[in-house]
Amino acid sequence: MNGVLTTVVAISGTLAGSTLTYPLGLLNTRRTERTARDERLRQERISAYVAFAEAMTDLRQGVIAK
């Protein structure tokens, strides 16, 4: 009887662990994708800010050179 209880506990623990692994992995994947997306958006914003600053500098230099 003791062996059966040990087996049932071991199988239950294995099933519980595998059941929890899937949702936790899914959450981790979503978090990683969100972080990557946020970083891409950040880089695009920085590029846009740099392009705007360059355009304003060129405009200012053009106005001064006239």
C-alpha positions as CSV (number, residue, x, y, z in Angstrom):
1,M,0.0,0.0,0.0
2,N,2.9,2.4,0.8
3,G,4.3,1.8,-2.7
4,V,1.1,2.6,-4.4
5,L,0.8,5.8,-2.4
6,T,4.3,6.8,-3.4
7,T,3.6,6.0,-7.0
8,V,0.4,8.1,-7.0
9,V,2.1,11.0,-5.4
10,A,5.0,10.8,-7.9
11,I,2.6,10.7,-10.9
12,S,0.5,13.5,-9.5
13,G,3.6,15.7,-9.0
14,T,4.8,14.9,-12.5
15,L,1.4,15.8,-14.0
16,A,1.1,19.0,-11.9
17,G,4.6,20.0,-13.0
18,S,4.0,19.5,-16.7
19,T,0.6,21.2,-16.4
20,L,2.2,24.3,-14.9
21,T,5.1,24.4,-17.2
22,Y,3.0,25.1,-20.3
23,P,1.3,28.3,-19.0
24,L,4.5,29.6,-17.4
25,G,6.4,29.0,-20.7
26,L,3.6,30.8,-22.6
27,L,3.8,33.8,-20.2
28,N,7.5,33.9,-20.6
29,T,7.3,33.8,-24.4
30,R,4.7,36.6,-24.4
31,R,6.8,38.7,-22.1
32,T,9.9,38.2,-24.3
33,E,8.0,39.2,-27.4
34,R,6.5,42.3,-25.7
35,T,10.0,43.3,-24.6
36,A,11.4,42.9,-28.1
37,R,8.5,44.8,-29.6
38,D,8.9,47.7,-27.1
39,E,12.6,47.8,-27.9
40,R,12.0,48.0,-31.6
41,L,9.5,50.8,-31.1
42,R,12.0,52.6,-28.9
43,Q,14.7,52.3,-31.6
44,E,12.3,53.6,-34.3
45,R,11.4,56.6,-32.1
46,I,15.0,57.4,-31.6
47,S,15.7,57.2,-35.3
48,A,12.8,59.5,-36.0
49,Y,14.0,62.0,-33.4
50,V,17.5,61.9,-34.9
51,A,16.1,62.4,-38.4
52,F,14.0,65.4,-37.2
53,A,17.0,66.9,-35.5
54,E,19.1,66.6,-38.6
55,A,16.4,68.2,-40.7
56,M,16.0,71.1,-38.3
57,T,19.8,71.6,-38.2
58,D,20.0,71.5,-42.1
59,L,17.1,74.0,-42.2
60,R,18.8,76.3,-39.7
61,Q,22.1,76.2,-41.6
62,G,20.2,76.9,-44.8
63,V,18.5,79.9,-43.3
64,I,21.8,81.3,-41.8
65,A,23.6,80.7,-45.1
66,K,21.2,82.9,-47.1
